[in-house]
Amino acid sequence: MEPTTNLPFELTPFELTKEYLEKIQSAISQQDNDFIRTEMEELYPADITNILYELNGEESHYLVRLLDKKLGAEIITNLDADDRKKFLKNFTPQEIAEYVDVLDSDDAVDILNEQPKEISEDIVGLLKDREQARFVNDLMHYDEDSAGGLMQKELVKINIKQSVTECVEEIRRQAEDVENVYSVYVVDDDTILKGRVSLKKIILAKRGSKVADIYDEDIVSVKTTAKGEEVADVMQKYDLDAVPVVNIQGRLLGRITIDDVVDFITEQAQEDVQAMTGISEDVEEDDSVWKLVRSRLPWLLGGMCGSFLAAKLIDNFDDSLQAVPAIAAFIPLIGSTGGNVGIQSSSIIVQSIADKSGIDTPLGERLLKVLKVAMLNALIAGIFAFVGSLAVDGVNVSLSLTVSISIFSVVMLASFMGTITPLVLNRFDINPAMASGPFITTTNDLLGYGVYLLTVYILM
């Protein structure tokens, strides 16, 4: 039988047009609530979030307040953290509390942590769901980038002494507050995590079976103090949709789901990109002018200081430059080559630190491999530089040889610096991504100029 290709419906991606946005804005200004609700019912929460980005604060507030509380809460969580903080300035603590009441505890804590302390305390006091208030208070004690800060309190757990029939009833009761049930966690009387049982096993279990007979003792968990990177590594290694979180005694406290880990990884990647480009703070395009300037200025000024040192270094070889002016023509070649090699080397090491691909390889073996790669690259680059400098400066073999030797030395030195710098930064718990930015470029410029001019001084 041939497979059918006719689908019962076709999902058309929502496209926010200027005309559609004007309709929504007009409906808001005229307070045409029925039209707005009807239109929003046809859209996914993510599509409504995109509309909010195009509205002003008052319009966004009006639109969200018309929607069902759970839908409004999902739309708010879809907003970028910085945008959400600005967006919620249009809401009173009472209004924010209405959405926090229906959110997963981890999303609720994210929103509360973005608010000034006095406002977040007011919101917690206004929560009608006292269990949610207790969950939130528990989670706010943890560092936001730790397993405790990433976890949510909502989960389904059963006692190891219960029967499967009792287990099903318990799942029905607890699952009302849990959006996604990946598996059921098994605990003892002291809430110590003993294992888990899949929904499939529960469904297929014989009548009268005990949970103790069907649960799986082989379970991966993380401590509340584990770093976010460790949690991501565990979930990736064991291909988990969710991982339980326990305290030092092994008591089950919560769980971390895959969507929370993806959000964490995305934030970390953004921070790494900014660190690699020399931006010292977490900033967005629509932040204030002063914040954007402040985030870029430290490394900008640091790079300029490095350039001044390079200028002073070149000035010390003024006699050599006057004797053979052609020497100056190859200074940009030395600087750019050193910078490029340093960034290449550091980027590979930063990547290996991030995915732990070289964690089991001894440091000596890693450095030996880097040395081999560097020597081959340096040899090829040196020969190319010799031929290229001959083409630029005619038959000055002495100068071409000097440039060739300098390039060889610079490639070797820059490879070493690009390798060792991120390893040292990581050793002292400093973001190694910084080694792929202005720091390594400026450092290799200085070293490259010094090597080149010293070679010139010795050979010419």
C-alpha positions in Angstrom: 0.0 0.0 0.0 1.4 3.4 -1.0 1.8 5.9 1.8 -0.5 8.8 1.6 1.0 12.3 1.1 -2.3 14.2 1.8 -2.1 15.7 5.3 -5.4 16.5 7.2 -4.2 20.1 7.6 -1.3 22.3 6.7 0.5 24.4 9.4 1.2 27.8 8.0 3.8 29.8 10.0 2.4 33.1 11.3 3.8 36.2 9.6 3.4 39.5 11.4 2.6 42.1 8.7 2.4 45.8 9.1 -1.3 45.7 8.2 -2.1 43.1 10.8 -0.2 45.0 13.5 -2.1 48.1 12.7 -5.4 46.2 13.1 -4.3 45.0 16.6 -3.2 48.5 17.6 -6.5 50.0 16.3 -8.5 47.4 18.2 -6.6 48.2 21.4 -7.1 51.9 21.0 -10.9 51.3 20.5 -11.0 48.7 23.2 -12.5 46.1 20.9 -11.9 43.3 23.3 -13.9 40.7 21.4 -11.9 41.2 18.2 -8.6 41.0 20.1 -9.6 37.8 22.0 -10.8 36.2 18.8 -7.6 37.0 17.0 -5.3 35.8 19.8 -7.2 32.5 20.0 -5.9 31.7 16.5 -2.3 32.2 17.4 0.4 30.3 19.3 1.8 31.9 22.5 5.2 32.5 20.7 3.4 34.4 17.9 1.6 36.6 20.5 5.0 37.2 22.1 6.3 38.5 18.7 3.4 40.9 18.6 4.2 42.3 22.0 7.7 43.2 20.8 6.1 45.6 18.3 3.7 47.3 20.7 4.4 50.0 23.3 4.2 49.3 27.0 0.6 50.3 27.5 -0.6 48.4 24.4 1.2 45.3 25.5 -0.2 45.5 29.0 -3.7 45.9 27.7 -3.5 43.0 25.3 -2.0 40.5 27.8 -4.6 41.4 30.5 -7.4 40.4 28.1 -6.0 36.9 27.8 -6.4 33.8 30.0 -4.0 33.8 32.9 -2.2 30.7 31.9 -1.8 31.9 28.3 -0.6 35.3 29.5 1.9 33.6 31.9 3.3 31.5 29.0 3.6 34.6 26.8 5.5 36.4 29.5 7.9 33.5 30.0 8.6 33.5 26.3 10.0 37.1 26.5 13.7 37.7 26.6 14.8 38.3 30.3 15.8 41.9 29.7 12.7 42.7 27.7 10.5 40.9 30.3 11.9 43.1 33.0 11.0 46.3 31.1 7.6 44.8 30.1 6.6 44.0 33.7 7.2 47.6 34.8 3.8 48.3 33.4 2.2 45.8 35.8 1.4 46.1 39.5 2.7 43.5 42.0 -0.9 42.2 42.3 -1.1 41.6 38.5 2.3 39.9 38.3 1.3 37.7 41.3 -1.7 36.4 39.2 0.7 35.1 36.6 3.3 33.8 39.0 0.6 31.8 40.7 0.1 29.6 37.5 3.7 29.3 36.4 6.1 26.4 37.0 8.1 27.3 40.1 11.4 27.6 38.2 9.9 30.1 35.7 8.3 32.0 38.6 11.6 32.4 40.4 13.2 33.7 37.1 10.6 36.4 37.0 11.0 37.3 40.7 14.8 37.5 40.5 14.5 40.1 37.7 12.4 42.4 40.0 13.7 44.7 42.7 13.9 42.9 46.0 11.0 44.8 47.6 8.7 44.2 44.7 9.5 40.5 44.5 8.7 40.2 48.3 5.4 41.9 47.7 4.6 39.5 44.8 5.3 36.4 47.0 3.1 37.8 49.7 0.3 38.2 47.2 0.4 34.7 45.9 -2.9 32.9 46.5 -1.4 29.4 46.0 0.5 29.0 49.2 2.3 25.8 48.0 3.6 27.9 45.0 4.8 30.5 47.5 6.6 27.8 49.5 8.2 26.4 46.3 9.3 29.9 45.3 10.8 30.7 48.7 12.8 27.4 48.6 14.2 28.0 45.1 15.2 31.6 45.7 17.9 30.5 48.1 19.9 28.8 45.3 22.4 30.4 42.9 20.5 30.9 39.6 23.2 29.0 37.6 23.3 26.0 39.9 21.1 22.9 39.7 19.1 24.2 42.6 18.4 27.4 40.7 17.5 25.6 37.5 15.2 23.0 39.0 11.4 23.2 39.4 9.6 21.8 42.4 6.7 20.3 40.4 7.1 16.6 39.8 5.3 13.3 40.4 6.7 11.0 43.1 5.4 7.9 44.7 6.3 5.9 47.8 8.1 2.6 47.2 5.6 0.8 49.5 2.6 1.8 47.4 0.8 -0.5 45.0 0.5 0.2 41.3 -3.2 1.0 41.8 -2.4 3.6 44.5 0.4 4.8 42.2 -2.0 5.6 39.4 -4.3 7.5 41.7 -1.3 9.5 43.1 -0.2 10.3 39.5 -3.7 11.6 38.7 -3.6 13.8 41.8 -0.1 15.2 41.4 -0.1 15.5 37.6 -2.6 18.3 37.7 0.2 20.6 38.7 2.9 19.1 36.4 2.9 20.2 32.8 5.1 17.3 31.4 5.3 13.9 33.1 8.5 12.2 31.8 8.7 9.6 34.5 7.6 9.0 38.1 10.2 9.2 40.8 10.2 6.6 43.6 11.1 7.6 47.2 11.1 6.1 50.6 9.4 7.4 53.8 12.2 9.9 54.3 11.8 11.2 50.7 15.2 9.6 49.7 15.3 9.1 46.0 15.3 5.3 45.3 14.7 5.2 41.5 12.1 5.8 38.9 9.4 4.0 37.1 8.2 4.7 33.6 4.6 5.2 32.7 4.8 2.3 30.3 5.7 -0.1 33.2 2.9 1.3 35.3 0.3 0.7 32.5 1.6 -2.8 31.8 1.9 -3.9 35.4 -0.3 -6.8 36.6 -3.1 -6.1 39.0 -1.9 -6.1 42.6 1.7 -5.3 41.7 3.8 -3.2 44.0 5.9 -0.2 43.0 8.9 -2.0 44.5 8.5 -4.8 42.0 8.6 -2.6 38.9 10.8 0.4 39.6 14.2 1.0 38.1 17.0 1.5 40.7 19.4 2.7 38.0 18.8 6.5 38.0 21.0 9.5 37.4 20.6 12.5 39.6 22.4 15.8 40.4 23.1 17.6 43.6 21.6 21.1 44.2 25.1 22.5 44.3 26.0 21.2 40.8 26.9 23.9 38.3 24.6 24.4 35.3 27.4 23.2 32.9 27.6 19.9 34.9 23.8 19.5 34.6 23.9 20.0 30.8 26.8 17.5 30.5 24.9 14.9 32.5 21.7 15.3 30.4 23.6 15.2 27.2 25.7 12.2 28.2 22.7 10.1 29.3 20.2 11.5 26.8 17.8 12.6 29.5 14.6 14.7 29.1 14.6 15.4 32.8 17.0 14.8 35.7 16.0 14.7 39.4 17.7 17.0 41.9 18.7 15.8 45.4 20.3 17.4 48.4 23.4 16.0 50.1 21.4 13.4 52.0 19.8 12.2 48.8 16.3 13.6 49.4 14.4 14.4 46.2 13.9 18.2 46.0 12.9 18.8 42.4 13.7 18.1 38.7 15.4 19.9 35.8 13.8 19.5 32.4 15.5 19.7 29.0 13.9 23.1 28.1 15.5 24.7 31.2 18.9 23.3 30.2 18.5 24.6 26.6 17.7 28.1 28.0 20.8 27.9 30.2 23.1 26.8 27.4 21.8 29.5 25.1 22.5 32.2 27.8 26.0 30.8 28.3 26.7 30.8 24.6 25.6 34.5 24.4 27.9 35.4 27.2 30.8 33.5 25.5 30.2 35.3 22.3 30.3 38.7 24.1 33.4 37.7 26.0 35.2 36.7 22.7 34.4 40.1 21.2 35.6 42.0 24.3 32.3 43.0 25.7 32.6 42.9 29.5 28.8 43.0 30.4 25.7 41.2 29.4 24.1 43.8 27.1 21.3 44.0 24.5 21.0 46.3 21.5 18.2 48.4 23.1 20.1 49.0 26.4 21.1 52.5 27.4 23.9 54.3 25.5 26.0 54.5 28.7 25.6 50.8 29.4 26.6 49.9 25.9 29.6 52.2 26.1 30.6 50.9 29.5 30.5 47.3 28.3 32.8 47.9 25.4 35.3 50.5 26.8 37.5 48.4 29.0 38.9 46.1 26.3 38.9 49.0 23.8 41.1 51.0 26.0 43.2 47.9 26.9 43.8 47.3 23.2 44.8 50.9 22.7 47.3 50.5 25.6 48.7 47.5 23.9 49.0 49.5 20.7 50.9 52.2 22.5 53.3 49.7 23.8 53.8 48.3 20.3 54.4 51.9 19.0 57.0 52.4 21.7 58.6 49.0 20.8 58.8 50.0 17.1 60.2 53.4 18.0 63.1 51.7 19.8 64.1 50.2 16.4 63.9 53.5 14.6 67.5 53.3 13.4 66.9 49.9 11.7 63.7 51.2 10.0 65.6 54.3 8.7 68.4 52.1 7.4 66.1 49.6 5.6 62.7 51.3 5.2 61.2 48.2 3.5 61.2 46.6 7.0 58.1 48.6 7.9 56.2 47.3 5.0 56.0 43.8 6.6 54.9 44.9 10.1 51.2 44.5 9.3 51.9 41.0 8.0 53.5 40.0 11.3 50.8 41.4 13.4 47.8 40.0 11.5 49.5 36.5 11.2 50.2 36.3 15.0 46.7 37.5 15.8 45.0 35.0 13.5 47.1 32.0 14.7 46.4 32.9 18.3 42.6 33.1 17.8 42.6 29.8 15.9 44.5 28.0 18.6 42.6 29.5 21.5 39.2 28.9 19.8 40.0 25.1 19.5 41.0 24.9 23.2 38.0 26.9 24.3 35.7 24.5 22.4 37.4 21.5 23.9 37.0 23.0 27.4 33.3 23.6 26.7 32.5 20.1 25.4 35.2 18.4 27.5 36.5 16.6 24.4 40.1 16.6 25.7 39.5 16.2 29.4 41.0 12.7 29.5 44.1 13.6 27.5 47.2 14.4 29.6 48.4 18.0 29.3 51.8 17.0 28.0 50.2 15.0 25.2 47.9 17.9 24.2 50.8 20.3 24.1 52.9 17.9 22.0 50.1 17.7 19.5 49.8 21.5 19.4 53.6 21.7 18.9 53.5 19.4 15.9 50.6 21.3 14.3 52.3 24.6 15.0 55.6 23.5 13.5 54.0 22.3 10.3 51.9 25.5 10.0 54.9 27.7 10.8 57.1 25.9 8.2 54.5 26.3 5.4 53.8 30.0 6.5 57.5 30.8 6.6 58.1 29.4 3.1 55.1 31.3 1.8 56.3 34.5 3.5 59.7 34.1 1.9 58.3 33.8 -1.6 55.7 36.6 -1.0 58.3 39.0 0.4 60.5 38.4 -2.6 57.6 39.3 -4.9 56.9 42.5 -2.9 60.5 43.7 -2.4 62.3 42.3 -5.5 65.6 40.6 -4.9 66.3 41.5 -1.3 66.9 37.9 -0.1 68.2 39.1 3.3 65.0 40.9 4.1 62.9 38.0 2.7 64.8 35.5 4.9 64.2 37.8 7.9 60.5 38.0 7.3 60.3 34.2 6.8 62.2 33.4 10.0 60.0 36.0 11.9 56.8 34.4 10.6 57.9 31.0 11.6 58.7 32.2 15.1 55.5 34.2 15.4 53.3 31.3 14.4 55.1 29.0 16.9 54.8 31.6 19.7 51.2 32.6 18.9 50.1 28.9 18.9 51.6 28.4 22.3 50.0 31.5 23.7 46.6 30.6 22.1 46.8 27.2 23.7 48.1 28.0 27.2 46.1 31.2 27.8 42.5 29.6 27.9 43.9 26.7 30.0 45.3 29.1 32.6 42.1 31.2 32.6 40.0 28.1 33.1 42.3 26.9 35.9 41.5 30.1 37.8 37.7 29.9 37.0 37.8 32.8 34.5 35.8 32.5 31.4 38.3 31.0 28.9 36.3 32.5 26.0 38.1 35.8 26.9 41.2 34.2 25.4 39.6 34.3 21.9 39.1 38.0 21.9 41.1 41.2 22.1 43.3 39.9 24.9 45.0 37.3 22.7 45.1 39.5 19.7 46.8 42.4 21.5 49.2 40.1 23.2 50.2 38.4 20.0 50.6 41.7 18.2 53.1 42.8 20.8 55.0 39.5 20.8 55.0 39.4 17.0 56.4 42.9 16.6 59.1 42.1 19.2 60.1 38.9 17.5 60.2 40.6 14.0 62.2 43.6 15.0 64.6 41.5 17.1 65.2 39.2 14.2 65.8 42.3 12.0 68.3 43.6 14.5 70.2 40.3 14.7 70.2 39.4 11.0 70.3 42.8 9.3 
